[in-house]
Amino acid sequence: MSSRRGRGRGRGKRKGKNKGKSQSNLLATTSTTTSAEDGKKQSSANTDASKAKQQAQPEIFVGLDVGSSFIKIAAIQSTTNDTLVSLEALQSLFLTESSNASSFHSKINFLADDTGQRCIPSVITILDANHEEILIGSEAAKSSVRNYKNCIYHCKHLTSFTQLNPSNTHNKAIDTALFESQFSQWKKSASKFGMHKCLIRPFFDDDEDEEEEEEDGKNKQKQEKIVPFLKLKYQIKKASGDAFRECFIDNAFVCILKKIFAVISSQTGSTKLNVVSSVPYFYGATQIQNYKALLLQSGFNPLQIIYDHSASILSLHLDNQQKDSMKQILCIDFGTFSSKFTVIRMYNGLITSRDDEHNYYNESTEICGTKLDEIMLKWLIKNFESQNKGCYLEMENAKSRLKLLNEITRIKQVLSSGSNEVNFDIESLYEGIDYHFKLSKPKFESIIYDVFSATKDWIQTQLKQYQSQHASHCHIDYVIVSGGLAEIPRVQQILLEIFGDKLMTKHLNEKGISSNFINVYGCAIQAASLSYLHQFQNQIRGGHAALHSIIDLERPKTESSRSAAKDKSANASQQKQGQAEKNAFLHKLTKNKVALNAKRMNVHYILAQQRKQFCCIEKNAILPFEQSYSIGDDEVKAVLNESDGALEDITFTVDIVDDDCKTVAQTLEQTMNAKAAQKKGKGITMNVSMDSNELNIAVGSEKVTFEIENDEESEDEEDEEEDDENEATTDINKTDNTQPDNDNVVDID
């Protein structure tokens, strides 16, 4: 019995222990569940608080100029204007000259990075393969000497090489030869400064695959491998081992943009950043779309992407001048890898698109910032080697060449700011040997003399070519010059000698805006305009429904990172997916059409053998034209008295005036029945309307139509026929008959 009781107590004790463990586990589970619920509640509360904080943040409008070498930022300060309650008030704000300084210039603030640099170098140094520790700007440029294998220059320029394949069945849209050529051209210049070390040369093994198939005796036709995109890659060494991690160039560019986003957010106190940015003239729709996608991925809300020449024009408010019907504006942009010579037409304040036949464009790769740096580098290396016999700075010596590049950048800034002399100081340039000397401005200008002479020759040559191609309208009204090269005093002197008072850059310099900041200033002007438009739509109460939805600042929804990771081609198609275009009208490239009247037209009516002019449509008037005119009841009664009370017909004539606006080249005549035209006590009302090919006059239910022939269009057609006869290779089927290419149709950008 005792033994059984003992076993019983033992079993009972074990049960008690198990029960204790179960209760302990239950308590632990309950505690864990409670903790998880509390965590969810806390997380939800934090999320709600974060959303509320974000909603409370102000909408910030920013002009952003991301160049190949430098990044400039112009933020718009508070633009509160309680008077924007009507279209008249908005028009007065935009078109009144006195409003430019108070409503725009005074609201624009150029931002600097943490080191105080307003021209932020477009350089990134990646210190770990996971991109958790990176440097940008001047700090990245300094650290590039030590980490030259992890440093990337010219990210935006390299992303412009990207090609996307819209097809899933063939690679016809992919040009591998162009892709390799663009990279080789960049590397040829970058390798002189040691900038190319971490970039991977693109390689296509089609030829090797074909040889292998022949060796294996395969007779089957090779299936084409579909390439979704072409993008440059770079490699970063991993912390452990000798392995490298490869990334697309977009990744480095996004890292730079995110840092810029953080700089702007910290100084404006908001993460709601609405951006207007500019791109070079040669950017196509695909490149612009890709750039917008990268801005969006970095946290920005890209409202509008404009061209550099448009930004230059906006910087001077030239789009506000509507009194003169047509202006020719020359925009010269000295860039890092090329300089652009662009002549743009403006019609009544509207900037024509780059595809307009009357515009002119030329690009030179021989005059640019890189060429100047190469000349300086060559001279410095030769000078150092002559002072130190037996020392040779080879191409492979990336550290020494990057040191020279950083010092060249510094001395250009110092000498361009007005100093007559600068100390050139580099410690341990080569095997512990220092390099020190004084460089005067005359000596600097003598070293780069070839750049000055080439600049003058290029501009004069392009002016002659433009005048020869556009003999009838070769007059240039304004000249705007932007870019770092334009800040060199000798270049400014050359420009002043060529253009004189037409050079408008001096007006911006008087405001404290140097040539390097013209494009970002123009972007900021546009951003300020959009901020006023957004404020206008929030304040108006009446009017058309479209006025209440001019600009939508809602951020486009992007894919989640998890789904993007699963999709292997997400990197190629991110500019196509997840972007609900909210402001499509801001991004139209060449779809807006404005027609202009080619000849002056005087419209008359004839009543009782009395001919009287009542309408004049001036040359270059914007079409369609619509206007109403009236013949007073007293005048009609006088005509009836002279014609014995009979008013049966009314005749209309149109005099088409020649280019001298004096000689009548042609007269057209139409007659309509006027019995139903007159309303008792109200006279006769005539509605005149005109599009590019027809002029209509409507009186009551009656209407007459005049077909207007365009002499220039017929001349163009005759020239085309002659060209077709002389050149058998001309493909006449490529002509788009729905959109005639003549003086009467203008594309508006």
Disulfide bonds with the S-S distance in Angstrom:
none
